[in-house]
Amino acid sequence: MGLTSISSQLDWLCRLGHPHSNHSTSVAAASPIPPSRTSCKVGEMLPPAAAAPLDDENLLSEILLRHPPLPSSLPRASLVCKRWRSILYDTRFLRRFRLHHRRSPPLLGCFDKGLDAISFTPTMDSPDCVPTARFSLQLDYSSDFLLLSCRHGLVRISFAMRRQAVVWDPVTGDQHRLAVPPGFDHVASRIHGAVLRAAGEVHHFQVVLVEAATDGAQHMRLLACVYSSETGAWGNLISTSVRGAFIYTMFTRMPGLLIGNSLYWLFEANHLAVILEFDLEKQSLVAMQAPTDIENNLTVMRADDGGLGLLSISGFTAKLWKRKTDRNGVASWWVGRTIEVDKLLSPSSEKPRKRLSVIGFAEENNTVFLPAVDGVLMVQLESLQFRKLNVSNNKLWLHPFKSVYTGGT
């Protein structure tokens, strides 16, 4: 059943179930008595009447469960009557609601780093617009923290000097503080990480910590470690080295990208663009050189075939690369598409006046965030459809936040 038909049925049920609705009275008056109940002989037992849909608690819960996962959906439905409100405010129902919609949560807004706070900017229109203050986080620390990523309704924050990793759930307000395991560097630019949940999981999460650092003048050391909230402990250190005369390494501001069972980060080594891959299943680390220079504003992305891809921007020209492996196991990069962004935006007054740069990326649907004249543009790379956000265009990096938020319930 499509969402439109479900919504229309819900509207009908709302009118039917409302205690002050004239519609319910008219329906009852117009409903004829079933022939099966009038044909019984005297003295015979009448067959039990079937329960109305709204009288069946389980069926009503299943119907309410299929409300769209928008912030206003459940608060508005809870106004119908006390019975609906009791169901919608039940913690078990809310848990099922979030689980049911976990694969398609809406984009509520974006986070960005301030001097001593993490600020939230909503991207939805009323009545689904979440107030800025609802998800903004004031930190009682100095400005040495980094906002690393948002994924699966969680935010990953790093305090390099304090050697602390923080996982924050903006919806519940819960914070989990983890001590960085021994073996990792103190230099923030050499360390990155990610947070994620396993498929179907809504309670437990994993934190991945990675490092790319020079080990003398002849090697680059790659290091990874995974924390599980289910066990409450870090796993074993995974390490490997890459031979070469590396003078320095530095991760870019771009968050890690999740494709299948692997996470990818982009970092710079001796002015070269390098992609670090960590396979969660195999617990292995691999470094591969990108096909173009680091100056070309690179963003790791998912290719149209579901594999590893790369977006590079030079001036107003964007190239979408894909990595393919031949029958001999040799991998190489190919340009799949070239997009003239200035021509795409030419009919619009949103065309950037300066050099184009990516300031955010949503991995689920390959959407990039680009600064416009007086805001930010969201551009979907497959359809090339774009939408303007009323967000300041001077942000260093925007972290899109998708989650099931049930408003006042």
C-alpha positions in Angstrom: 0.0 0.0 0.0 1.4 3.4 -0.9 2.1 6.2 1.5 -0.6 8.4 -0.1 -3.3 5.7 0.3 -2.2 5.1 3.9 -2.3 8.8 4.7 -5.8 9.1 3.2 -7.0 6.2 5.3 -5.4 7.7 8.4 -7.3 11.0 7.8 -10.5 9.0 7.5 -9.7 7.1 10.7 -8.9 10.4 12.5 -12.4 11.7 11.6 -14.0 8.4 12.5 -12.2 8.1 15.8 -12.6 11.7 16.9 -15.1 11.9 19.8 -16.6 15.1 18.4 -16.8 14.0 14.8 -20.2 14.1 13.1 -18.8 11.8 10.5 -18.8 8.8 12.8 -22.4 9.4 13.7 -23.5 9.6 10.1 -21.6 6.4 9.2 -23.2 4.5 12.0 -26.7 5.8 11.1 -26.2 4.9 7.4 -24.8 1.4 8.0 -27.5 -1.2 7.3 -27.9 -4.2 9.6 -26.1 -7.1 8.1 -28.6 -9.7 6.6 -26.8 -12.5 8.6 -28.0 -10.9 11.8 -31.6 -10.3 10.7 -32.2 -13.8 9.3 -31.8 -15.6 12.7 -34.8 -17.4 14.0 -36.3 -16.7 17.4 -34.2 -18.2 20.2 -31.1 -18.5 18.1 -27.8 -16.9 19.3 -26.8 -13.9 17.2 -23.3 -14.2 15.8 -20.8 -11.9 17.4 -20.2 -8.6 15.6 -16.7 -8.0 14.2 -14.7 -5.4 16.0 -14.4 -2.1 14.3 -10.8 -1.2 13.2 -10.5 1.5 15.8 -11.6 -0.9 18.6 -8.8 -3.4 17.8 -5.8 -2.2 19.8 -3.2 -4.1 17.8 -4.6 -3.0 14.4 -4.8 0.6 15.5 -1.1 0.5 16.7 -0.1 -1.0 13.3 -1.9 1.8 11.5 -0.3 4.5 13.7 3.0 2.9 13.2 2.8 3.7 9.5 2.6 7.4 10.0 5.4 9.2 8.0 8.5 9.7 10.2 8.1 13.5 10.3 8.6 15.5 13.5 4.9 16.7 13.5 3.3 13.3 12.6 2.8 11.8 16.1 2.2 15.0 18.0 -0.7 15.9 15.6 -2.1 12.3 15.8 -2.0 12.4 19.6 -4.6 15.3 19.5 -7.3 13.0 18.1 -8.3 11.4 21.4 -7.0 10.2 24.8 -6.9 6.6 23.5 -4.6 7.5 20.6 -2.5 9.6 22.8 -1.9 6.8 25.3 -0.7 4.6 22.5 1.6 7.2 20.9 3.1 8.1 24.3 3.9 4.5 25.1 7.7 3.9 25.1 7.3 0.5 23.5 5.3 2.1 20.6 7.9 4.9 20.2 10.7 2.2 20.1 8.8 0.3 17.4 8.2 3.5 15.4 11.9 4.5 15.3 12.8 0.9 14.4 10.2 0.8 11.6 11.5 4.0 10.0 15.2 3.5 10.7 16.0 2.9 7.0 14.4 6.1 5.7 14.7 8.8 8.3 14.2 12.4 7.2 17.0 15.0 7.0 16.2 17.2 10.0 19.1 19.6 9.5 22.9 20.1 9.7 25.4 20.4 12.5 28.5 22.5 12.3 31.4 23.3 14.7 31.7 26.6 16.6 34.3 27.7 19.0 32.8 26.1 22.1 29.5 24.6 20.8 28.0 22.4 18.1 25.3 24.3 16.3 22.2 22.9 14.6 20.5 24.4 11.6 17.1 23.0 10.6 16.4 22.2 7.0 12.7 21.2 7.1 9.7 23.6 6.7 7.0 24.2 9.3 5.4 22.3 11.0 8.3 19.8 10.8 11.1 22.4 11.5 13.0 21.4 14.6 14.0 24.5 16.7 17.7 25.3 16.6 18.1 25.2 20.3 16.6 21.6 20.5 19.7 20.0 19.0 22.5 22.5 19.7 25.1 21.4 22.2 27.1 23.7 24.4 30.5 22.3 25.4 32.2 23.2 28.7 35.6 22.8 27.2 38.1 24.7 25.1 37.9 24.8 21.4 40.2 21.7 20.9 37.3 19.4 19.9 36.5 18.2 16.4 33.1 17.3 15.0 33.9 14.2 12.9 30.7 12.7 11.6 26.9 12.1 11.9 25.4 8.7 11.0 22.5 6.6 12.1 21.1 9.3 14.4 24.4 9.7 16.3 27.1 12.4 16.3 30.8 11.6 16.8 33.0 14.2 18.6 36.7 14.0 19.3 38.8 15.7 22.0 42.4 14.9 20.8 44.3 16.6 23.6 42.1 14.9 26.3 42.3 11.6 24.3 38.6 11.2 24.5 35.9 10.2 22.0 32.3 11.2 22.6 29.2 9.8 21.0 26.1 12.0 21.3 22.5 11.2 20.5 20.8 14.6 19.9 17.3 13.1 20.1 17.7 11.5 23.6 20.5 13.8 24.8 22.6 10.8 25.8 26.4 11.2 25.7 28.9 8.3 25.8 32.5 9.3 26.7 35.2 6.9 25.7 38.9 7.0 26.5 41.1 6.7 23.3 43.0 3.3 23.5 46.8 3.4 23.9 48.8 3.5 20.7 47.2 6.4 19.0 48.9 9.8 18.3 48.1 13.0 20.1 48.0 15.0 16.8 44.4 15.6 15.9 45.1 16.0 12.1 46.4 12.4 12.0 43.4 10.8 13.6 39.9 10.4 12.3 36.9 8.2 13.1 33.3 7.3 12.6 30.2 6.1 14.5 27.7 3.6 13.1 25.0 1.1 14.1 24.8 -2.5 12.7 21.8 -3.2 10.4 18.6 -3.4 12.4 20.3 -2.2 15.6 18.8 0.8 17.5 20.4 0.5 20.9 24.1 -0.5 20.5 26.7 1.3 18.3 30.3 1.0 17.2 33.0 3.7 17.2 35.9 3.3 14.7 39.1 5.2 15.3 41.8 5.4 12.6 45.2 7.0 12.3 47.6 7.7 9.4 51.0 8.9 10.7 54.6 8.9 9.5 56.8 6.3 11.1 60.2 7.7 10.5 61.1 8.7 6.9 60.5 5.4 5.2 57.0 4.3 6.4 53.5 5.5 6.9 51.7 3.7 9.8 48.0 3.0 9.5 46.1 2.1 12.7 42.5 1.2 13.5 40.5 0.1 16.5 36.7 -0.5 17.0 34.7 0.1 20.2 31.5 -1.8 20.8 28.8 -0.4 23.1 27.5 -3.9 23.5 30.7 -5.2 25.1 31.7 -1.8 26.5 35.3 -2.3 25.3 37.7 -1.5 22.5 38.8 -4.4 20.3 42.3 -5.3 19.2 44.5 -2.8 17.4 44.7 -3.3 13.7 47.8 -1.9 12.0 49.8 -2.0 8.8 52.5 0.1 7.2 53.1 1.6 3.7 56.6 2.0 2.4 57.6 5.4 1.1 59.3 8.6 2.1 56.3 10.3 3.7 57.1 13.7 5.4 53.6 14.3 6.8 50.0 13.1 6.8 46.8 15.0 7.4 43.2 14.0 7.2 40.7 16.2 5.4 37.7 17.7 7.1 35.4 15.3 5.2 33.7 12.6 7.3 34.2 8.9 6.7 32.0 7.3 4.0 30.3 4.0 4.7 29.8 1.7 1.7 28.7 -1.9 2.5 31.0 -3.2 5.2 33.8 -0.7 4.6 34.6 2.9 5.8 36.6 5.3 3.7 38.5 8.5 4.6 40.5 10.9 2.5 43.8 12.2 3.7 46.8 14.0 2.4 50.4 12.6 2.4 53.2 14.6 0.7 50.6 16.6 -1.3 49.1 13.4 -2.6 45.5 12.5 -2.1 45.2 9.1 -0.4 42.0 7.1 0.4 42.1 4.9 3.5 39.8 1.9 3.5 38.9 0.0 6.7 36.9 -3.2 6.2 34.8 -3.8 9.3 34.2 -7.5 8.5 37.8 -8.4 7.6 39.3 -6.0 10.1 41.8 -4.8 7.5 43.4 -1.5 6.4 44.3 -0.5 2.8 45.6 2.8 1.5 45.1 3.7 -2.2 46.1 6.8 -4.1 43.3 9.0 -5.6 43.3 9.6 -9.3 43.7 13.4 -9.1 45.4 16.1 -7.0 44.3 17.0 -3.5 43.8 20.6 -4.7 40.9 19.6 -6.8 38.4 19.6 -3.9 37.9 15.9 -3.5 35.0 14.1 -1.8 34.8 10.3 -1.4 31.4 9.1 -2.5 29.4 6.1 -3.6 29.6 5.4 -7.4 26.4 4.8 -9.4 27.1 1.1 -9.4 27.3 1.0 -5.6 31.1 0.8 -5.4 33.7 3.3 -4.4 33.6 6.7 -6.1 35.2 10.1 -6.0 34.0 13.6 -6.7 36.6 16.1 -7.8 35.8 19.8 -8.5 38.1 22.2 -10.5 36.7 25.6 -11.0 33.0 25.0 -11.8 33.6 21.5 -13.4 32.8 18.4 -11.3 34.0 15.0 -12.3 32.5 11.8 -10.9 35.0 9.0 -10.7 34.5 5.3 -10.1 36.9 2.6 -9.2 36.7 -0.7 -11.0 38.6 -4.0 -10.8 39.3 -6.0 -13.9 39.3 -9.8 -14.3 42.9 -9.9 -13.2 42.2 -8.1 -10.0 43.8 -4.8 -11.1 41.9 -1.8 -9.9 41.8 1.5 -11.7 39.9 4.8 -11.8 37.6 6.0 -14.5 35.6 9.2 -15.1 32.0 8.3 -15.2 30.4 11.7 -15.6 31.4 15.4 -16.0 29.1 18.1 -14.7 29.3 21.8 -15.6 27.9 23.1 -12.4 27.8 26.7 -13.6 25.5 25.7 -16.5 23.4 23.6 -14.2 22.7 26.7 -12.0 22.8 29.3 -14.7 19.0 29.8 -14.8 19.1 30.4 -11.1 20.5 33.4 -9.1 22.0 30.8 -6.7 25.2 30.4 -8.8 28.3 30.9 -6.6 30.4 33.9 -7.5 33.7 32.3 -6.3 35.5 29.0 -6.8 33.1 26.1 -6.1 33.8 24.0 -3.1 32.0 21.2 -1.3 31.1 22.0 2.3 29.0 18.9 3.1 27.9 15.5 1.9 25.0 13.2 2.6 26.2 9.6 1.9 22.8 7.9 1.8 21.6 9.7 -1.4 24.9 11.2 -2.8 23.9 14.8 -2.1 26.5 17.5 -1.9 26.2 20.9 -0.2 27.6 23.8 -2.1 27.8 27.5 -1.0 25.5 29.8 -3.0 25.2 33.6 -3.1 23.2 33.9 0.1 22.8 30.3 1.4 23.7 26.7 0.7 22.6 24.5 -2.2 21.8 20.8 -1.8 22.6 19.1 -5.1 21.6 15.4 -5.7 24.4 14.0 -8.0 22.3 11.5 -9.9 19.2 13.6 -10.7 21.1 16.9 -10.5 18.0 18.4 -8.7 18.9 21.1 -6.2 17.3 22.9 -3.3 18.3 26.0 -1.5 18.8 26.0 2.3 18.6 29.1 4.4 22.0 28.3 5.9 25.0 30.6 6.2 27.4 29.9 3.3 30.5 30.6 5.4 30.5 27.2 7.2 33.7 25.2 7.0 31.8 21.9 6.9 28.1 20.9 7.4 27.2 17.5 8.8 23.8 16.4 7.6 21.7 14.9 10.4 19.0 12.3 9.6 17.0 10.7 12.4 13.5 9.8 13.5 12.4 12.6 15.8 8.9 12.4 17.3 8.6 15.9 18.5 6.6 16.4 21.7 5.8 12.7 22.2 
